[in-house]
Amino acid sequence: MTREGAGPQARARKSEELMRLKAKLQREWRFLQGLNRTLRRVKSISKESPNLICDDIQAAVDAHRDRPAITFEGRTVTYGELDAMANRYAHWAKGVNLRRGQTVALFMPNRLEYLAVWYGLSKVGVVTALINNQLSGLPLAHCLNISGAAHVIVDSETSPVFEQAKALIEKPPQQWILGPAHGGQRDLAQALKSCSQLPPDRSVRDDMTAGDTALLIFTSGTTGMPKAARITHMRAQLYMRGFAGSTGAKASDRIYVALPLYHATGGLCAMGAALLNGGSVVLRRKFSGSHFWPEVVAEGCTMFVYIGELCRYLINHEEVPEETQHKIRLAFGNGLRPDVWPVIKQRFRVPEILEFYGSTEGNVSLFNFDGREGAIGRAPKWLRNRFNVRLVQFDVEKEQVVRGPDGFCVECGPGQIGQCIGKIGGDARAEFSGYLDRQASEKKVLRDVFERGDAWFATGDLMRMDADGYLYFVDRIGDTFRWKGENVSTNEVAERLQACPGVAQATVYGVAVDGADGRAGMAALVVDADFDIKLFGEHVARELPGYAQPLFVRILPAIDTTGTFKVRKMDLVADGYDPAKIKGPLYFHDPKKGYVKVTKSVFEKIATGAVKV
């Protein structure tokens, strides 16, 4: 009897094992296909090559001259028209005596002309500083000061903002406006009319190599003033060619871009995926949750590029018929949180998601080619030597890597959380161009990591890797904090809080409490009509261990973010839990009563230690 019963059970087990093996082999095949597509496109990139980013775009123009390139607010330009526009900017630069290596600042929102400006300037070796059009005052002046630009291109929207910051700029650049000129402005639209549409002579950029600077792209400035990352032609090629390969985009694809073009994800990755393959871009001035799906449908878009919070805004938006009537076959981007991932696929019926990891200035690039939910990329053991990525143990309290008795860093095992680092040198992908500020660049380099004399880029990101080589983002260093002897990941806590009914958005950070070691957790929430603080308290108690439960909660009408949807935590941390600084509901987690409102009296009791935290 035992022998008879063992047959079906054994067959069932064998069948399950075969299915698992088949699924694993399919995943490996998808991963290899994506990796090979990407490597094929980037393998010829070299620092010493005379082939520049403008040559890559020019080759696409020559191959697809009459095809649509960019659609913006009802107007479409072909590849040929885009090139003619760029050539005018190149000749304008020569006409105002801009020389190779000098900088022009581009301070505009997304516009049809945006790519044409820096593409054209790169044809004559001029560097373009892409200035965040959300900036004003001191941060704007700071970016213009460090760019060293003698000319700035603005439009009617950004010109008044520039004028207000002018007094803070050391040497105010000459202002060129795409629109009616007044005061000290010069009319760029008028000046361009007299410039040739033909390409400038190739000899203008003789002796230039892909190691020369093409662009300056600024960090988001969530923890201080923005830093200028130096984007060489080689690095721009890695972005543009890399995504032309990784996305598998074709000439028939239309990519919806609602991200700002002053940042690499929208301005280089998405543009490269479309334009280096003969496809087209549907460009939006700025993201709008209510216009997103109707426009995607109306324009026949087949892909869109995202940053994680953009997807959260989409799932928090009320349902619209178009959200399932589209032709989207791939969404690609970074920062998609694990709780949002399945909703994007199921609610919006998006067949495939390509999540990637990288930073503007860094040398670590990861792709999740086979769609493992929640993973930001993969570096399997059997391809370990092809990836420059490692995770090393990190002391959150001291904010430094852990070194063993031999003085070298200690690599993390599967499941261990550590800082992600990227080896510098070896090939184009591993180059670290750094910032304009050499000291800031040096701070990002770890030396003598695994052997004497080696150098690795410190990403500042904590991750963990599983046994299959999938990497999962945990937190930014500085965001993770210590409380009650434990490390608290702000990202992981925020994810749990966002699962609570009535919580539309959550951000978590640590605040100092007098007399207590470490930092206490505080959550800033955007809520809807379903939110109930008592039910929230029950959710927190159920979902989070004691040390990770937010001690303080504040309710906001909206969470302030950068133009690329990164949360500005600096101001939230500065406000702390002081009711005198905070407008709107503010709560403290009383160990006996649960969440109670923070009054002046409660604040004083916490500050004097009368209430135990």
N, C-alpha and C positions, 0 to 999 in steps of 0.2 A: 504493500500500500504506500509506504514511504517513497519507494522507488518510482511508482506510477505518478504520485503527486509532484515529485521533484522535476519531472519533465517540463510541464507547462510553466512552472516558476522559473526554471533555468532559462527557458526560451524567452520569457518575458524580460528577465534581467539582461539577457544577451541583446534583445531588441532595443532596450533602453540604452545600453552601452553603445550600440551602433548608432542610435539617433544622436547621442551626445557627441560621439566622435564625428559624425557627419556635420553637426552644427559647428563644432570646433574647426573642422577643416574649411567649412564655408567662411567662417570668420577670418581665419588665417589667409584665405584666398582674397577676400575683400581688402584686408589690410595690405597684403602684398601688392595688389593691383593699384591701390591708392598711392602707396609709397613709391612704386615704380613710375607711375604717371608723374608724380611730383619731381622725383630725382632726375628723370629724363629732361624735364624743362629747365632745371637749375644747374645741371652738371657742367655746362660750359662757362658758367659765370666765374670770372677771375678778377682779382684786384688789379692785376697788371694789364688787363684787356683794354684796347682802345674802344671797344663797343660799349656805349653809354646807354642809359635808360631811354634817352630820346631816340637812339637808333632802334631800340626794340619797338617803340611806338610807331616810328617811321616805317618800319618793315610791315607792321599791321596795316598802316594807312595804304601802303603800296599794294597790299594784297586785297584790301576790302574797300577801296576808295569810294565806291558809290553806295555802300551799305549804310544803314542808319547807325550812328555811334551813340549819341546822347539825346534823350528827350527830356525837356524841362519846361514845365508850365505851358504845355501846348505847342512848343516849338521843337522840331527835331533837326539836328545837324548830322550830315554824313561824315564819314572818316575824312574825306577830302576837305570838306568845309571846316572841320575841326582843325586840320593841319594848316589850312590857309589862315585861320584865326591865330594859331600859335606862331606862324611865321611873322605875322604883323607885330606880335609882342617881341619876337627876337630882333626885328629891325628897329623897333622903338627903343629897345635897350641899347643897341649900337648907336642910335641917334642921340641919346642923352649921355653918351660916352661911358656907359657902364662896361667895365672890363671883366675878364674872366676871374672868377673867385670872389667878385663883389656880390653884395646881397641886396635884394629887393624884398620888402615885407609885403605880404598879401593878407590884408585884413578885411575879409568879406564873408558873408554867409554863402551857403551853397548857391551857385549860379551856373548857367550854361558855360560861362567863360572860365570858370575856376581852373579846370585841368589845363585848358589851353594856355593860361598864363604861365604856369610853372614848366609845362612842356616846352613852350616857346623859349623861355629864358634859358632852359637847360641846353638848347641848341647853340647858344653862344657862350656857354660856360658860366652863366650867372646863377648864383644860388638864390632860391626862394625860401624865405622864412614864412611858414604857414601859421599865422596868428589866430588863435581861438577868437571867433567873432563874439563870444559871450563875455569877453573880458572888458574891463573899463578901469579907469583910475590908475592906481599904483601897479596892480598886476600887469595891465596893458603896457604901461610905461616901462616896467621892468623887462618885459619880453622884447620891446622895441630897442631898449638900451643894449641888452646883451646880443641882439641880432647884428648890431652895427650897420643896419640898413640906412642908406642915404636917400632912398625913395620908398614911399608906401603907397600901395594901390588900395583904394577904398570905394565904397558906393554910397548912395544917399542914406542908407541905413547906418553904416558904420562911421561915416565922416563926422557927424556931431559928437560921437563918443571919442573919436581921436582928438577932436578940437578941445574937448574938456580935459583930456590927459596931457595935452601938449606942454603945459607948464612943468610937468614932472619928468619930461624927457630931456636927457642931457644935450643931445644935438638933434632937435626935431627934424625928421626926414621930410623931403619935399613930398607934398601930398598930390597924388594923381587920382582923379575921381571918374568913375564910370557913371556919368550923369551930369546935370548942370553944374558948372563950376562957379564959385564965388570966393571973394576974399583972396587968400593966398593959395587957393587950389589951382591945379592945372587940369584942363579938360582932356582926359585920356582918350575918350571916344573920338574926339576931333583929331587928336594927334595920330591915332591909329589909321585914320582914313588916308593919310599920305604915305603910309608904310606898305612895302611890297608884300604880296601874298606868296611870293616864291621863297623856297627854303634859303636860309643864309648859306654862304659858302662853307663847306665842311672843314676847310682849313682853319676856320675861326677856333675850332676846338682841337686842333692838332696838338699832340703831346699830352692831351688829357687822358686819364685812365679811369677805370671804374672805381678806383680807390679815392677819387676826388669827391668833394661834397656836392650833392645835388640839391638837398633840401635841409631845412631845420624844422623839426617837429617838436612841439613842446609837451612836456608831461602835464598831467591834468592839474597839478597843484592842489591836491586834496590835503596835503600835510605841510604846506609851505608855498613859497613862490615857485612858479613853473620853472623847469630846467629845460634847456635847449638840447635835444638829442641830434647828433650829427648823422644825417642819412646820406650815405655815399650813393653813387650811381649803382654800385654793386648791391648795396642793401635794398635799394628801391627795386632792383631787378629780382632779388630774392623774394620780395613781397609779391610783385606783380606776376612774375613767371611762376612762382611757387603756387599761387592760387589759380592761375590759368591751368596748372596741372592737377592740383589736389581736388578741385571742384568737378573736374571732367566736363567743364563748360564747352559748348559748341557754338557755331556761328548762328544757330537758330535760337539761342537762349537770350532772354531779356531779364536783366537783373535789377531788382527794385532796391534803390539806395536812399534810405532816409537818415543815414548817419552823416555826421559832419565830414567834409572833405579835408579839413585841417588835421585829421587824425588818420593813422595808418590803416585802420580796419576798413573804413569807407573810402578813403582817398587813394589807397594803393592796392589793398587786397581785392576789394570788389571791382575796382576799375581794371585791374590786371586780368581778373577772371573773365570779364566781358570783352575788353578791347583787344587783348592779345590773342583772342580766339575768333575774332570777327563778329562777336555778339554785340548787344547794345545795353546801355544803361538807362533806366528810367529814374531820373534824379528828382528828389524832393528838397525844397528849401529847408524844411525841418520835419522831424517825426510828428505824426498826428495819429492817435489811436482811432479816431472816427473816420479818417480818410484812407487808412492803410489798406484794408481789404477791398473797398470799392475801387481804389486806384489800381491795385494789383490785378484785379479782374478786368477792368476797362483797358489796361495797357497790355494784357496778355503776358504778364510776367511769369517766368518759369523758375526763378530763384529769388531769394532775398537774403540780405546780409543783416546780421543782428549783433547787438551787444546784450548780455543777459537781461538787463532791466527793461529793455525794449520789449522783450517777450513777456515779461511780467505785466507790463502795461497792457499788452494785447489780451492776456487772459483775464485781467481785471476789468476789461471793457465789456459792455453789454454785447450780447450776441447780435450779429448782423448776417443777413442771408449770404452775402458774398464770401464769408469766411470759409465756406465749404464749396464754393463755386469756381474756385481758381484753378490755375494750371501749374501751381508750384510743385516742383519735383525735388527741390533741395533748399534747405535753409542752412547757411553757414555763418559762423561767427565765434565769439568767445564769451565766457561768463554765464552760460546757461546753467541755472541751478537744477539739481536733481529733482526737486519737487515740481518744477515747471516743465521739464523735458517731456514726460508722458502726456501732459495736457496739450502741448503744442502738437504732438503727433496725432493724438486721438480727436481732440475737439476740432482742430483746424485741418485734419487729414493731410498733414505734411509727411510724405513718404520717407524722406531721408533727412537726417541732421548731420552736418559735419562740424563738430566742435573742434576748435584748435586752441593752442596756448602759445603766447608769445608776448613780448613787450616791445615798445617802440625802440628802445635803446639796446635791448638784450640780445644774446646769441643763442637762446634756447627756443627751439620751435618743435611743437608737438602737435600731432593730428590724431583724432579719433576716427580713423577711416571706416571702422566696421560698426560704428553706432552703439557701442556699449554705453547704456544710459548712465549719466553722471560722470563718466571719465573725461578728462580733458585731453587725453592722448595716450599713446602707448609706446613703450620701448622694451620689446620682448627680450628675454635673456639671450635667445639664439641670434639676436641682431645687436647685442650690447655694444660691440665695437664700432657699429655704424652710427651710434648715437653719442653725442657729447654730454648727455644728461646723467646726473647722479643726484641722490638724496643723501644729505649728511645730517648727523644728529645735531640738534640745536637746543641751547639753553634759553628758554623763553624769558626767564627772569633777568639773566645777565645780557640778553640779546646778543649772543655770540655763539659761534659754532663750538661744538665739543671736540676737544683734541685728546688723543690717547697719550699714554706715557712716552711714546716715541715722538710726540709733537705733531703728528698728522691727524687729519680729520677722521672721524669714525663714520663709515657708511651705514645707512639704515638697512635693516632687513625687511622682508615683506610685512606690511601692516604698520610698520613704525613710522611716526611722523617726523619729518626733517625738512631742512631747507633745500630747495631745488637749486642746483648750481650747474653751470655749463662751461666745459673746458674751452679755453681761448686758444685759437690757432689751429692749424692743420689744414683747413680748407675755407672757402668763402663763407660757408654757413656758420662757421665757428668764430668768425671775426667779431671783435667788440670795438665798435667805432666810438662809443662813449658820448659824453656831453661836450659842449664847448668849454665848460668849466673843468679843467684838468683835475682839480682837487675832488670834485664831485665824482668824476670818472674813477679815480683811484680808490675812492671809498667803496665802490661796487666790485672791486677785484680782491679775491682771496688768493693768497700765495702759499706755496709749500703745503698743498692740500693733501695729496697722496704720495708725493715725492718732492725732493728738493728742486726748486726752480720752476715748478708748474704754476699755472695761473688759471683761475676759474672765475667766471662772472657769477656774482651772488644775486639771485633774482629777487630776494626779499619775500619770497612766497613759501609758505609751509605746505607740504604735500605728503601724501602717502602712496605707496605703490603696492599692488597686490602681487600674488605669486605668478600671474600671467603677464605682468609688466604694464598693466593699466595704471595710470596715474590719476589721482583724485586731489583736487584743490581743497585745502583745509582753511587757510586764512593768510592774510598779509601779516608779516612780522610787524609788531607794533599794535596790530588789532587784537591778536591773541594776548590775553593777560592772565595773571595769577590771582586766584582768590581761594582762600581756605586751603592753601597748599596744592591746588590743582590748576592745570592749564585750561582756560576757557576759550573756545574758538567762537568768535563773534558770528562768523558765517553759519556755523552749524546750529547755534542757538537761534539765530534769525530765521533759519529754515523751519525749525520746530514752531516758532511763534507764528509764522505765516500760515501754518496749517490750522490755526485756531479760527473758528467762525467769527466773522466780523473784522478780521485783520486783513487789510488790503496790502499793506507794505510794512516791513519792520527793518530797522537797523539797530545793531547792538554795539555797545562800546563800554569801556571801563572808566570809572570815575573814582577819584581818591576820596576816602572817607577818613576824617580825623580819628587818629587812635587805632586804625585798623591796618594790617599789613596788606600789601597788594592793592588791587583795584576791584571795586564792586561792580557787578554788571548793571547796566542801565539800557533800557530799550526805548527807542522812539518809534511810535506807531502811527500809521495812517489807518483810520478805521471807518467802517460804514455803519448803517443803522442796526445791523445785527450784533454789534459789539456790546458785550456786557463784562464789566471788570471782574465780577464775581466768577463768572464762567471762565474768564481768561485765567484767573488765579487757579482754578481747578485744572485747567488744561496744562498750565505751567508745572503744577505739582505732579501731574501724571506723566508728563513727557520729558521732564528734565531732572537730573540729579540736583541735590540741594545746592552744591557749589556753583552750578550753571544757571540757576534760576535768577532772573533779573531782580535786583533789590529795589530798583527804581524804574518807573514807567512814566513816560510823558506822551501825550497825544498831540499830534500836529495835523494841520490841514493838508500839508504836503511836505515831503522830505526834499531838501535842497540838494540838487545834484549838479555835476559839471555837464558840459555839452555832450560828453560821452557817457552820461548816466551814472557816473561814479559819485557815491554819496560824499558830501562834504561833512566829515565827522568833526573837524576842528572846532567849529562853532558850537556843536552839540556838547563836546567835551568841556569847552570853556564855560558853558552855562551850568554844567553840573546838575545838581538837584536843588538849587536855590530858588525858592518860589518868587523871590524878588526879581530874578532874571528871566523867569519863564512865564509866558502867557499861555493859557490853556490848561487843561487838566493835568495834574502831576500826582503820582502815587508812590507810596513806600510800602514794601512788603513787611508788614508787622508779623512776627512769628506766631502770634496768637490770633489775630483778627484777619489775616490775609492782607490784600491790598487796600490801604487807606489813603485818603487825600493828604498831601503834604501841605500843612498850614505853617505859618511862621513858628507856632509853638512846637509842632512836630519836628521842623527843621532844627530848631535850637536844641531839642532833646537829643537828636542824632549827633549834632555837632559837639555837644558836651559829654556824650557817652552815656546819657541817661537811658537811652534805648540801645540794647545790645544788638549788634548786627552780625 
